[in-house]
Each structure stands twice: as structure tokens, then as C-alpha cells.
């Protein structure tokens, strides 16, 4: 009959053994609900003409939703077999087409006439539970009065045997003026009890009273057909009435509380978004931010001075000249250049330009440049003189910035 499960077993056998097994794809068909396949295939061996064969069985369960005759196309079956000659061979085979008829019992004719089959549960066992709460208190007194701002929560639980939760009916949600209605997503679950499938659907809805008045939530009727006894039972979700009293102050307080919650949620979301943007900005510009922090704290300059003295004492004068350019750029509170000086000539001319107008210090820088690049006999330059060079108040000219992009000829550099 309609909504009763049909189980099809598809068996594949081989005199060898399976590689990746089998997988069944049911056809697409209107008015049929296929249950998702779970678990492993049934495995075993059997004797065919005196030869041992391995077999795998997959079960496909589906439900016809309307009465009538169905012509199901073939099922597609993926097969992976380990052959003796060719190794693992994989491909698809198809089953025969399937024909069946779903009937409508006479006791269901009346609900079919009123188009209520979508509220029908076909099962040998069904239970319905309805509970109303005010906070943690179970409401047994339907005549209880309520205040504006209070909320009633209704929990509805349906359980049925021998059917999956996806086959349980969807309850109607009524909209009522003067109430704020918040329905949580319906919780569906399927469990097996001694081999029998038990389906559960739980729905929780909260009704918040916004204004005073008389409210009524209408009843709903579900239908349970027990195919073992051919019996139809009506399951009723009872109606409920609420009498709500209150004054303008209570109404305003409820609105203020609601607005406050919205504002707090907005602020929380804003903080989360701001933190995400800051994290993304830090990841993208981490190196630049670290350099800027070092410059602010003075750590970078101290580290540079230490490196300069170490390289000077070791006689690594070319490395000293390269670091000097960075050091003086930092001392001038300017942004550190991302690209280093392109060539030796530009570096020499740039360092000389930094000391224009200071003849004493220009002599020191020339000695350093000569030691670094001329290849002649080393000029005498003490560590004390070098320390004095580091204390120079450098005057940066605009042309210093331009030198990094200028190509100089060898005859323009005089290191003597």
C-alpha cells in the first residue's frame, strides 16, 4: 500500500573476488521516496555448479507516496571485480525494470478525498506527545492568565515504528497577530530497536505575548494507519487558548528588552567582524607591521647599530656600507625603502650625498667607501671614529631619494 516500505535486494556474484565491491544507484522517479543507503553490503559465498562464488547484496528501501501502478526503470550497479587475467575490472551493469502496484485501503478513502494523505503515518506503532511550558513549569491549566512579555513553549514529539523519520508529516505553523513565534528546526532521528526502525520527530515552538488579548492556537489532526490491523486512528494535537493581560509599561519594557537584545547582538557581531578584519590585515601586512613596531620601540635602530659595529670590527666594509644606508634612513624617520640600492655606484653616491656640508664626516665616509670598494690599501679608520660617524645628524636632500633610480658611469665615482 502507499507509504509502506518496499525493500529490493540486488545481488552480484563472481567466481573470483571483489575489488572495491558494488554500489547501487536507484532511478529518479516521481512520487517515490528512496531511503538513503547506509552500512555495508551483505557478504557471503555460495556453491554454483560445484564452484564457490562470492556474492554481495545491497538493499534499497523506498516508499510509494500515491496509489497506482509503478514502472521503475532499471537500477544502475557499479561493480569492481578482481579477475585472474586482467586484474581489477570495473564497470556498470543494470538490473531488470521493476513493476509494482500501491493500493489505497478502503479506510483511507475519506481522508484522500479531503487531501489529507500528507498527514498520514503508515506504521504498526505510533505515539504522539504534546507538552506546553512556561519557563521550566509544565502547563496543565489552560485557563491560566499570562502577562505581556511572557512566553509559552510547545514541544511536540512523534514516534513511529517501521518507517524513517523523513516519512513523518510536517506540522502546520500558524501565524497569529500579537504573538512573536519562534520555531526551532525540527529534529529528526532514526534508531534501530531489536532490528526494527524507530523514527522520531521533535518540534519546539515558542510563543511570546506582545500585546494583551485573547489568543487561540487551533488544533491539528494526524492520521495513523496500522497496516497490520487495517485500522485508522486520528491523532490530535489539541488547541490551546491564552488570555494575556498587561499594561503599556509592560509592553514598552518588552519592546525595550527586545531592542536591547538586538543591539547587543549587533555589537557582538560588529566586534567579531572587526577582529576578523584586523587578523586578515595583520596576516597580509605582517612583515611591514613588525618593522614599524621595531622602529617605534627603537629596537630596530639598536639592532642595526650592533650589526654595524660587528661588521666594522670584522672588516666587512661592504656590508657596513649597505647597512649604513638603512640605518640613516631609519634615523631620518622616513619609511624604509622596500628595494635595496640597485648597484655599488648608486650606493657610494647616495652615502656621500648624505654628508654634504659636513667636511669632517665626509672624510670619514670616504675612507669607509675606499676600504669597501676601491681595492687599494686600507685607510685608517678607528672604531671611535666609526662611532662618531653613527652619531652624525644626517641632512637628507631630495636628490638622495632620486639617486636610487639613477645609473652612474664608472668615471663618475672617485674613491681617492
BADO-701460 format. One record per residue (C-alpha): x, y, z. Coordinates in steps of 0.2 Angstrom, whole numbers. Layout:
<sites>
SITE   east  north     up
SITE      X      Y      Z
...
</sites>
This chain:
<sites>
SITE   east  north     up
SITE      0      0      0
SITE      5     18     -1
SITE     19     24     11
SITE     23      6     15
SITE     41      2     13
SITE     47     -9     -1
SITE     64    -17      0
SITE     73    -23    -15
SITE     89    -34    -14
SITE    102    -33    -28
SITE    114    -47    -28
SITE    131    -48    -38
SITE    141    -64    -38
SITE    158    -69    -45
SITE    168    -85    -45
SITE    183    -73    -41
SITE    183    -60    -28
SITE    178    -41    -27
SITE    189    -26    -29
SITE    180    -11    -22
SITE    164    -20    -21
SITE    147    -14    -28
SITE    137      2    -27
SITE    118      4    -32
SITE    111     20    -39
SITE     92     20    -39
SITE     82     28    -54
SITE     74     45    -52
SITE     55     43    -51
SITE     41     55    -46
SITE     30     50    -31
SITE     43     38    -24
SITE     54     42     -9
SITE     71     32     -8
SITE     79     29      9
SITE     97     34      9
SITE    108     19      9
SITE    119     16     24
SITE    130      2     31
SITE    140    -11     22
SITE    134    -24      9
SITE    129    -41     14
SITE    143    -53     10
SITE    144    -72      8
SITE    148    -87     -3
SITE    138   -100    -11
SITE    140   -115    -22
SITE    135   -114    -41
SITE    138   -130    -51
SITE    151   -136    -39
SITE    161   -120    -39
SITE    162   -107    -25
SITE    156    -90    -29
SITE    157    -74    -18
SITE    142    -63    -18
SITE    137    -45    -12
SITE    120    -39     -8
SITE    114    -21     -7
SITE     96    -17      0
SITE     87     -2     -7
SITE     71      4      3
SITE     59     15     -5
SITE     41     21     -2
SITE     27     24    -15
SITE     18     41    -10
SITE      2     38    -20
SITE     -9     24    -25
SITE     -6     17    -43
SITE      4      6    -54
SITE     23     10    -55
SITE     35      5    -69
SITE     53      8    -61
SITE     67      9    -74
SITE     82     -2    -71
SITE     94      1    -56
SITE    112      5    -61
SITE    125     -5    -51
SITE    144     -1    -51
SITE    154    -17    -49
SITE    173    -19    -46
SITE    179    -37    -48
SITE    197    -44    -46
SITE    200    -55    -62
SITE    213    -68    -65
SITE    219    -62    -82
SITE    216    -43    -81
SITE    217    -38    -63
SITE    204    -27    -56
SITE    190    -24    -69
SITE    177    -11    -65
SITE    161     -6    -74
SITE    142     -4    -73
SITE    128    -16    -75
SITE    109    -14    -74
SITE     95    -23    -66
SITE     79    -28    -74
SITE     65    -15    -74
SITE     53    -16    -59
SITE     34    -16    -58
SITE     23    -15    -43
SITE      6     -8    -38
SITE      2      3    -22
SITE    -15      2    -16
SITE    -26     13     -5
SITE    -36      4      8
SITE    -54      7      9
SITE    -52     15     27
SITE    -41     29     19
SITE    -53     34      5
SITE    -61     48     16
SITE    -45     56     21
SITE    -39     55      2
SITE    -55     65     -3
SITE    -50     79      9
SITE    -32     79      3
SITE    -25     74     20
SITE    -14     60     14
SITE      1     71     18
SITE     -4     70     37
SITE     -4     51     36
SITE      8     39     45
SITE      9     21     40
SITE     16     11     54
SITE     12     -3     66
SITE     15      8     81
SITE     14     27     83
SITE     14     39     98
SITE     11     57    100
SITE     16     68    114
SITE     12     87    117
SITE     18     97    131
SITE     17    116    135
SITE     29    125    146
SITE     30    142    155
SITE     49    143    158
SITE     53    126    166
SITE     35    124    173
SITE     24    112    164
SITE      7    120    160
SITE     -8    109    164
SITE    -21    123    167
SITE    -26    130    150
SITE    -36    144    159
SITE    -20    151    167
SITE    -18    170    164
SITE     -2    177    156
SITE      7    194    156
SITE     14    203    141
SITE     32    198    138
SITE     29    180    145
SITE     32    166    133
SITE     25    148    131
SITE     35    134    123
SITE     26    120    115
SITE     35    103    112
SITE     28     90    100
SITE     36     73     98
SITE     30     60     86
SITE     37     42     86
SITE     33     28     74
SITE     40     11     71
SITE     45      3     54
SITE     47     20     45
SITE     60     33     43
SITE     59     50     51
SITE     59     58     34
SITE     41     50     31
SITE     34     58     46
SITE     22     73     42
SITE     27     91     43
SITE     16    101     56
SITE      7    117     51
SITE     14    133     58
SITE      0    146     62
SITE      4    165     62
SITE     -6    174     75
SITE     -6    193     76
SITE      0    200     93
SITE     12    185     95
SITE     30    183     91
SITE     33    165     85
SITE     50    157     85
SITE     51    139     78
SITE     66    129     80
SITE     71    117     66
SITE     63    100     68
SITE     74     87     75
SITE     73     70     65
SITE     81     54     71
SITE     81     36     67
SITE     86     22     78
SITE     86      3     77
SITE     77     -7     92
SITE     80    -25     90
SITE     81    -24     71
SITE     66    -13     70
SITE     67      5     64
SITE     61     18     76
SITE     58     36     69
SITE     57     52     80
SITE     52     70     75
SITE     53     83     88
SITE     47    101     85
SITE     49    115     98
SITE     40    132     96
SITE     40    147    107
SITE     25    160    108
SITE     30    177    115
SITE     15    188    120
SITE     17    206    113
SITE      0    213    117
SITE    -14    210    129
SITE    -29    200    122
SITE    -36    183    119
SITE    -27    171    108
SITE    -31    153    102
SITE    -19    141     93
SITE    -30    129     83
SITE    -29    110     84
SITE    -21     99     71
SITE    -26     81     66
SITE    -14     67     61
SITE    -19     50     54
SITE    -11     34     59
SITE    -15     18     48
SITE     -9      2     56
SITE     -7    -10     41
SITE     -6    -25     52
SITE    -24    -22     59
SITE    -31    -12     45
SITE    -36      1     57
SITE    -36     20     55
SITE    -33     31     71
SITE    -34     50     72
SITE    -20     59     82
SITE    -25     76     88
SITE    -13     90     93
SITE    -25     99    105
SITE    -30    118    103
SITE    -25    130    116
SITE    -31    147    122
SITE    -21    160    131
SITE    -28    175    140
SITE    -15    189    141
SITE    -16    204    152
SITE     -3    218    154
SITE     -1    237    153
SITE      8    250    142
SITE     23    249    154
SITE     25    231    152
SITE     23    232    133
SITE     36    245    132
SITE     48    235    144
SITE     46    220    132
SITE     50    231    117
SITE     65    239    126
SITE     71    222    131
SITE     69    215    113
SITE     78    231    106
SITE     92    229    119
SITE     95    211    114
SITE     96    216     95
SITE    108    230     99
SITE    119    218    110
SITE    119    205     96
SITE    123    219     83
SITE    138    225     94
SITE    144    207     96
SITE    144    204     78
SITE    152    220     74
SITE    167    216     86
SITE    169    199     78
SITE    169    206     61
SITE    182    219     67
SITE    193    206     74
SITE    192    196     58
SITE    197    211     48
SITE    212    215     60
SITE    218    197     59
SITE    217    197     40
SITE    226    214     39
SITE    240    208     51
SITE    242    192     40
SITE    243    202     24
SITE    255    215     31
SITE    264    206     44
SITE    281    210     39
SITE    278    229     37
SITE    269    229     54
SITE    283    220     63
SITE    296    233     55
SITE    285    248     60
SITE    284    241     78
SITE    303    239     79
SITE    305    256     73
SITE    293    264     86
SITE    301    255    100
SITE    319    259     94
SITE    324    241     94
SITE    327    241     75
SITE    340    255     77
SITE    349    247     91
SITE    350    231     82
SITE    357    240     67
SITE    370    249     77
SITE    375    232     84
SITE    377    224     67
SITE    386    239     60
SITE    399    238     74
SITE    401    219     72
SITE    404    220     53
SITE    416    235     55
SITE    427    226     68
SITE    427    211     56
SITE    432    221     42
SITE    417    218     32
SITE    416    236     25
SITE    404    232     10
SITE    391    225     22
SITE    394    241     33
SITE    390    252     19
SITE    374    243     14
SITE    368    243     32
SITE    373    262     34
SITE    361    267     21
SITE    346    258     30
SITE    352    265     47
SITE    352    283     41
SITE    335    281     33
SITE    328    275     49
SITE    336    289     59
SITE    328    301     47
SITE    311    295     52
SITE    307    290     35
SITE    299    275     28
SITE    311    261     25
SITE    314    258      6
SITE    307    241      1
SITE    320    239    -13
SITE    339    240     -9
SITE    351    251    -19
SITE    352    244    -36
SITE    371    245    -38
SITE    388    250    -30
SITE    389    266    -39
SITE    372    272    -33
SITE    376    267    -15
SITE    393    277    -15
SITE    385    292    -22
SITE    370    291    -10
SITE    380    289      6
SITE    391    304      0
SITE    376    315     -3
SITE    370    312     15
SITE    385    321     22
SITE    386    336     11
SITE    391    351     21
SITE    400    341     34
SITE    418    340     28
SITE    424    331     44
SITE    412    317     42
SITE    413    317     23
SITE    432    312     25
SITE    426    298     37
SITE    413    291     25
SITE    426    292     10
SITE    438    282     20
SITE    425    269     23
SITE    419    268      5
SITE    438    267     -1
SITE    440    252     11
SITE    424    244      5
SITE    426    246    -14
SITE    442    253    -21
SITE    453    238    -18
SITE    468    249    -13
SITE    477    249      3
SITE    465    251     18
SITE    463    268     25
SITE    465    270     44
SITE    448    272     52
SITE    446    268     71
SITE    431    261     80
SITE    429    278     89
SITE    429    287     73
SITE    416    275     66
SITE    405    278     82
SITE    406    296     78
SITE    400    293     61
SITE    385    284     68
SITE    381    300     78
SITE    380    311     63
SITE    365    321     61
SITE    361    317     43
SITE    354    330     31
SITE    344    321     18
SITE    342    330      2
SITE    328    326    -11
SITE    341    321    -23
SITE    346    307    -11
SITE    329    299    -15
SITE    332    301    -33
SITE    349    293    -34
SITE    342    275    -31
SITE    335    276    -49
SITE    350    284    -57
SITE    363    274    -67
SITE    380    281    -65
SITE    396    278    -76
SITE    412    271    -68
SITE    421    288    -72
SITE    409    297    -61
SITE    415    289    -45
SITE    431    295    -37
SITE    436    285    -21
SITE    453    293    -19
</sites>
